Amino acid sequence: MLQTSTKPTEEHFHVTCPIEKTAEIICGKWTLLIIRDLARETQRFVSLERSLAGISPKTLSERLRTLERMGVVSRQMFGEVPPRVEYSLTNKGRDLAQVIEQMRAFGVKWLLKSGDCDCDE
């Protein structure tokens, strides 16, 4: 008779680890900054593009689509001419923004010299 182990494998932990699942959402370049900006207010694509100096429109569009698929960002289209699209955080996104705020606080406390922070306090 073949015995199988009921002990979870290392692979099992990777699949179900909540830290890893969260990292999957925030790991992409620009993602944290997009969430940071949407935590301040609902924004249109061009406003996000302006606030994220250096991001290409293609990258911003891809990140927004990914965040929308993950349930972090909501996209609302208005039937106007020209069309208007606004992005905002979902409840899940607002909870994630609190994690990002803690990252900012850590950075201010431990990684920056006094007065070096150019982000909102």
N, CA and C of each residue as an Amber inpcrd file, in Angstrom:
protein
   363
   0.8420000  -1.1810000   0.0000000   0.0000000   0.0000000   0.0000000
   0.8880000   1.2450000   0.0000000   0.5800000   2.1760000  -0.8720000
   1.3500000   3.3980000  -0.9950000   0.8490000   4.4180000   0.0180000
   1.7780000   4.9640000   0.7850000   1.3940000   5.9920000   1.7540000
   1.6770000   7.3630000   1.1560000   0.7700000   8.2790000   1.3490000
   0.9830000   9.6500000   0.9050000   1.0770000  10.5370000   2.1240000
   1.9120000  11.5020000   2.0130000   2.1230000  12.4250000   3.1210000
   1.0190000  13.4740000   3.1380000   0.5040000  13.7620000   4.3050000
  -0.4880000  14.8320000   4.4340000   0.1900000  16.1340000   4.8500000
   1.4960000  16.0700000   5.0310000   2.2490000  17.2570000   5.4180000
   2.3370000  18.2170000   4.2190000   2.0020000  19.4830000   4.4120000
   2.0630000  20.4270000   3.2980000   3.4960000  20.5580000   2.7740000
   3.6150000  20.6840000   1.4720000   4.9270000  20.8640000   0.8490000
   5.2690000  22.3490000   0.8060000   6.5330000  22.6360000   0.4730000
   6.9520000  24.0310000   0.3500000   6.1340000  24.7200000  -0.7440000
   5.8480000  23.9890000  -1.8250000   5.0490000  24.5430000  -2.9120000
   3.6650000  24.9530000  -2.4120000   3.0830000  24.1470000  -1.5240000
   1.7730000  24.4690000  -0.9510000   1.8060000  25.8270000  -0.2520000
   2.8640000  26.0930000   0.4850000   2.9540000  27.3620000   1.2040000
   3.0510000  28.5370000   0.2340000   3.7670000  28.3610000  -0.8510000
   3.8810000  29.4430000  -1.8300000   2.5410000  29.7650000  -2.4880000
   1.7620000  28.7670000  -2.7280000   0.4840000  28.9660000  -3.3870000
  -0.5130000  29.6720000  -2.4720000  -0.4670000  29.3850000  -1.1790000
  -1.4730000  29.9150000  -0.2760000  -0.9620000  31.0390000   0.6270000
   0.2630000  31.4640000   0.4580000   0.8290000  32.4950000   1.3280000
   0.1980000  33.8620000   1.0240000  -0.4420000  34.4870000   2.0050000
  -1.0850000  35.7820000   1.7550000  -0.0750000  36.8870000   1.4340000
   1.1340000  36.7700000   1.9470000   2.1500000  37.7820000   1.6330000
   2.5280000  37.6840000   0.1590000   2.7020000  36.4720000  -0.3190000
   3.0450000  36.2830000  -1.7330000   1.9060000  36.7360000  -2.6400000
   0.6810000  36.4360000  -2.2510000  -0.4720000  36.8700000  -3.0410000
  -0.5320000  38.3970000  -3.1290000  -0.2510000  39.0700000  -2.0210000
  -0.2370000  40.5330000  -2.0190000   0.9060000  41.0520000  -2.8730000
   2.0690000  40.4170000  -2.7680000   3.2270000  40.8200000  -3.5660000
   2.9350000  40.6820000  -5.0620000   2.1480000  39.6780000  -5.4430000
   1.7760000  39.5060000  -6.8510000   1.0390000  40.7380000  -7.3720000
   0.2570000  41.3690000  -6.5220000  -0.4910000  42.5580000  -6.9330000
   0.4280000  43.7630000  -7.0490000   1.2920000  43.9770000  -6.0660000
   2.0540000  45.2300000  -5.9990000   3.4460000  45.1660000  -6.6110000
   3.8460000  44.0090000  -7.1510000   5.2360000  43.8640000  -7.5910000
   5.5680000  44.6190000  -8.8670000   4.6190000  44.9070000  -9.7220000
   4.9130000  45.5540000 -10.9940000   5.4070000  46.9790000 -10.8110000
   6.3840000  47.3520000 -11.6540000   6.8800000  48.7320000 -11.6170000
   5.7040000  49.6800000 -11.8510000   5.6220000  50.7230000 -11.0980000
   4.6080000  51.7730000 -11.1460000   3.3400000  51.4280000 -10.3700000
   3.0970000  50.1660000 -10.0680000   1.8380000  49.7720000  -9.4550000
   1.6020000  50.4640000  -8.1190000   2.6070000  50.4800000  -7.2660000
   2.4500000  51.1350000  -5.9610000   2.1280000  52.6190000  -6.1210000
   2.7720000  53.2700000  -7.0890000   2.5430000  54.7010000  -7.2800000
   1.1580000  54.9790000  -7.8700000   0.6770000  54.0890000  -8.7090000
  -0.6860000  54.2390000  -9.2440000  -1.6970000  54.1270000  -8.1040000
  -1.5180000  53.1450000  -7.2560000  -2.4250000  52.9750000  -6.1170000
  -2.3230000  54.1790000  -5.1820000  -1.0990000  54.6500000  -4.9340000
  -0.9040000  55.8400000  -4.1010000  -1.7020000  57.0180000  -4.6520000
  -1.6110000  57.2530000  -5.9570000  -2.3060000  58.3930000  -6.5520000
  -3.8170000  58.2250000  -6.5270000  -4.3030000  57.0160000  -6.7680000
  -5.7470000  56.7910000  -6.7370000  -6.3000000  56.8160000  -5.3200000
  -5.4390000  56.5920000  -4.3250000  -5.8810000  56.6870000  -2.9320000
  -6.2180000  58.1310000  -2.5760000  -5.6090000  59.0600000  -3.2600000
  -5.8840000  60.4900000  -3.0070000  -7.2450000  60.9000000  -3.5560000
  -7.5380000  60.4200000  -4.8010000  -8.8040000  60.7740000  -5.4370000
  -9.0000000  59.9830000  -6.7230000 -10.2390000  59.9440000  -7.1920000
 -10.5510000  59.3660000  -8.4950000  -9.8470000  60.2050000  -9.5500000
  -9.2670000  59.5300000 -10.5380000  -8.5010000  60.2750000 -11.5400000
  -8.7580000  59.7530000 -12.9420000  -8.5110000  60.6330000 -13.8920000
  -8.5570000  60.2590000 -15.2940000  -7.1660000  59.8150000 -15.7300000
  -7.1130000  59.1350000 -16.8580000  -5.8630000  58.5800000 -17.3690000
  -4.7790000  59.6520000 -17.4870000  -5.1170000  60.7990000 -18.0980000
  -4.1070000  61.8410000 -18.3110000  -3.5790000  62.4040000 -16.9980000
  -4.4150000  62.4810000 -15.9790000  -3.9600000  62.9670000 -14.6710000
  -2.9570000  62.0040000 -14.0550000  -3.2400000  60.7160000 -14.1650000
  -2.2990000  59.7130000 -13.6610000  -0.9910000  59.7820000 -14.4410000
  -1.0980000  59.9080000 -15.7470000   0.0870000  59.9710000 -16.5960000
   0.9750000  61.1590000 -16.2150000   0.3510000  62.3080000 -15.9480000
   1.1080000  63.4990000 -15.5440000   1.7940000  63.3200000 -14.1930000
   1.0950000  62.7010000 -13.2500000   1.6500000  62.5680000 -11.9040000
   2.7490000  61.5100000 -11.8300000   2.7940000  60.6040000 -12.8020000
   3.7950000  59.5330000 -12.8210000   4.8140000  59.8230000 -13.9220000
   5.6000000  60.8540000 -13.7220000   6.5770000  61.2800000 -14.7230000
   7.4620000  60.1040000 -15.1290000   7.4970000  59.8340000 -16.4340000
   8.3380000  58.7650000 -16.9410000   7.5940000  57.5060000 -17.3340000
   6.3360000  57.3780000 -16.9450000   5.5770000  56.1860000 -17.3210000
   5.0500000  56.3560000 -18.7430000   5.1150000  55.3020000 -19.5230000
   4.5830000  55.3750000 -20.8820000   3.0790000  55.1220000 -20.8360000
   2.3390000  55.6700000 -21.7930000   0.8960000  55.4160000 -21.8320000
   0.5850000  53.9220000 -21.9140000   1.3900000  53.1640000 -22.6580000
   1.1750000  51.7230000 -22.7850000   1.3150000  51.0300000 -21.4280000
   2.3620000  51.3820000 -20.6850000   2.5850000  50.7720000 -19.3740000
   1.4680000  51.1440000 -18.4060000   1.0770000  52.4010000 -18.3960000
  -0.0070000  52.8320000 -17.5080000  -1.2910000  52.0720000 -17.8430000
  -1.5980000  51.9650000 -19.1120000  -2.7950000  51.2450000 -19.5300000
  -2.7390000  49.7790000 -19.0990000  -1.5900000  49.1380000 -19.2750000
  -1.4300000  47.7360000 -18.8700000  -1.5880000  47.5690000 -17.3620000
  -0.9620000  48.4620000 -16.5820000  -1.0530000  48.3650000 -15.1240000
  -2.4870000  48.5760000 -14.6460000  -3.1770000  49.5470000 -15.2340000
  -4.5640000  49.8020000 -14.8470000  -5.4450000  48.5980000 -15.1730000
  -5.2470000  47.9840000 -16.3560000  -6.0310000  46.8060000 -16.7260000
  -5.7720000  45.6500000 -15.7660000  -4.5060000  45.4580000 -15.4070000
  -4.1520000  44.3850000 -14.4720000  -4.7850000  44.6260000 -13.1080000
  -4.6920000  45.8550000 -12.6100000  -5.2730000  46.1860000 -11.3080000
  -6.7970000  46.0510000 -11.3390000  -7.3900000  46.3580000 -12.4670000
  -8.8440000  46.1920000 -12.6010000  -9.1960000  44.6990000 -12.5660000
  -8.4340000  43.8700000 -13.2800000  -8.6650000  42.4210000 -13.2760000
  -8.5040000  41.8250000 -11.8820000  -7.5930000  42.3850000 -11.0900000
  -7.3390000  41.8830000  -9.7410000  -8.3230000  42.4360000  -8.7210000
  -9.2080000  43.3220000  -9.1610000 -10.2240000  43.8520000  -8.2610000
  -9.7530000  44.9860000  -7.3860000  -8.6420000  45.6360000  -7.7640000
  -8.0690000  46.7190000  -6.9660000  -8.5470000  48.0770000  -7.4710000
  -8.7340000  48.1830000  -8.7780000  -9.1240000  49.4440000  -9.4200000
 -10.4490000  49.2500000 -10.1390000 -11.2600000  50.2850000 -10.0850000
 -12.5340000  50.3140000 -10.8010000 -12.4160000  51.3290000 -11.9340000
 -12.9350000  50.9660000 -13.0980000 -12.9050000  51.8400000 -14.2740000
 -14.3370000  52.1990000 -14.6130000 -14.6080000  53.5130000 -14.6850000
 -15.9630000  53.9550000 -15.0130000 -15.9130000  54.7830000 -16.2930000
 -16.6860000  54.3490000 -17.2850000 -16.7800000  55.0680000 -18.5600000
 -18.0510000  55.8950000 -18.5830000 -17.9270000  57.1100000 -19.1050000
 -19.0700000  58.0020000 -19.2280000 -19.3840000  58.1610000 -20.7150000
 -20.6520000  58.0740000 -21.0730000 -21.0810000  58.1900000 -22.4660000
 -21.1250000  59.6280000 -22.9220000 -19.9730000  60.2380000 -23.0120000
 -19.8650000  61.6290000 -23.4330000 -19.0020000  61.6920000 -24.6840000
 -19.0270000  62.8280000 -25.3420000 -18.1360000  63.0680000 -26.4660000
 -17.2830000  64.2780000 -26.1130000 -15.9580000  64.1310000 -26.0330000
 -15.2160000  62.8780000 -26.1520000 -15.4600000  61.9870000 -24.9290000
 -15.2220000  60.6680000 -25.0940000 -15.4550000  59.7420000 -23.9800000
 -14.5940000  60.0920000 -22.7650000 -15.1680000  59.8990000 -21.6000000
 -14.4410000  60.1680000 -20.3540000 -14.3930000  58.8750000 -19.5530000
 -13.1900000  58.5630000 -19.0480000 -12.9870000  57.3690000 -18.2360000
 -12.3210000  57.8100000 -16.9350000 -12.8500000  57.3340000 -15.8180000
 -12.2550000  57.6400000 -14.5190000 -11.8810000  56.3460000 -13.8080000
 -10.7900000  56.4180000 -13.0650000 -10.2840000  55.2800000 -12.3110000
 -10.3370000  55.6080000 -10.8300000 -10.7450000  54.6250000 -10.0490000
 -10.7810000  54.7900000  -8.5970000 -10.4440000  53.4470000  -7.9540000
 -10.1600000  53.4910000  -6.6740000  -9.8760000  52.2610000  -5.9440000
 -11.1730000  51.5970000  -5.4960000 -11.1830000  50.2980000  -5.5330000
 -12.2820000  49.5210000  -4.9640000 -12.0360000  49.4150000  -3.4520000
 -12.9250000  48.7550000  -2.7450000 -12.6920000  48.5130000  -1.3160000
 -11.3870000  47.7480000  -1.1080000 -11.1550000  46.7690000  -1.9480000
  -9.9040000  45.9980000  -1.8900000  -8.7050000  46.9210000  -2.1110000
  -8.8250000  47.8250000  -3.0620000  -7.7510000  48.7760000  -3.3460000
  -7.5050000  49.7450000  -2.1950000  -8.5830000  50.1850000  -1.5480000
  -8.4170000  51.0940000  -0.4040000  -7.7170000  50.3830000   0.7570000
  -8.0320000  49.1170000   0.9600000  -7.3160000  48.3450000   1.9900000
  -5.8350000  48.2180000   1.6340000  -5.5450000  47.9910000   0.3630000
  -4.1580000  47.8950000  -0.0800000  -3.4400000  49.2400000   0.0600000
  -4.1450000  50.3210000  -0.1480000  -3.5500000  51.6540000   0.0060000
  -3.0740000  51.8790000   1.4430000  -3.7450000  51.2710000   2.4120000
  -3.2960000  51.3820000   3.8060000  -1.9520000  50.6950000   4.0070000
  -1.7360000  49.5880000   3.3080000  -0.4450000  48.8980000   3.3590000
   0.6320000  49.8020000   2.7690000   0.3100000  50.4450000   1.6640000
   1.2660000  51.3390000   1.0030000   1.5660000  52.5440000   1.8800000
   0.5830000  53.0350000   2.6000000   0.8130000  54.1400000   3.5390000
   1.8020000  53.7230000   4.6180000   1.6860000  52.4880000   5.0880000
   2.6420000  51.9860000   6.0800000   4.0430000  51.8950000   5.4900000
   4.1470000  51.5620000   4.2120000   5.4480000  51.5330000   3.5380000
   6.0480000  52.9430000   3.4820000   5.1860000  53.9350000   3.1880000
   5.6530000  55.3190000   3.1520000   6.1610000  55.7470000   4.5250000
   5.3980000  55.4190000   5.5640000   5.7880000  55.7880000   6.9270000
   7.1090000  55.1200000   7.3110000   7.2860000  53.8670000   6.9440000
   8.5500000  53.1690000   7.2010000   9.7040000  53.8700000   6.4900000
   9.4980000  54.2170000   5.2210000  10.5320000  54.8890000   4.4490000
  10.9210000  56.2360000   5.0350000   9.9210000  56.9850000   5.4720000
  10.2020000  58.2850000   6.0890000  10.9900000  58.0920000   7.3830000
  10.5870000  57.1290000   8.1910000  11.2320000  56.9160000   9.4880000
  12.6360000  56.3430000   9.3590000  12.8310000  55.3740000   8.4780000
  14.0600000  54.6070000   8.4790000  14.9690000  54.8160000   7.2690000
  14.4600000  55.3500000   6.1720000  15.2540000  55.3790000   4.9500000
  15.6000000  56.7710000   4.4390000  14.9170000  57.7880000   4.9230000
  15.1720000  59.1360000   4.4560000  15.7140000  60.0090000   5.5620000
  16.5140000  60.9770000   5.1680000  16.9570000  61.9850000   6.1400000
  15.8180000  62.9830000   6.2970000  15.8040000  63.6800000   7.3920000
  14.7690000  64.6530000   7.6670000  14.6790000  65.6720000   6.5220000
  13.4660000  65.9050000   6.0280000  13.2290000  66.8880000   4.9780000
  13.4230000  66.3450000   3.5590000  13.8140000  65.0780000   3.4100000
  14.0520000  64.5100000   2.0780000  12.7790000  64.0410000   1.3760000
  11.7110000  63.8630000   2.0960000  10.5000000  63.2730000   1.5200000
   9.7990000  64.2730000   0.6030000   9.5610000  63.8540000  -0.6470000
   8.8210000  64.7190000  -1.5750000   7.3940000  64.2050000  -1.7950000
   7.0150000  63.1870000  -1.0260000   5.6420000  62.6810000  -1.1310000
   4.7950000  63.3460000  -0.0480000   3.4890000  63.2130000  -0.2050000
   2.5820000  63.8370000   0.7560000   2.7450000  63.2340000   2.1250000
   2.7570000  64.0610000   3.1190000   2.8420000  63.6070000   4.5150000
   1.4890000  63.2160000   5.0170000
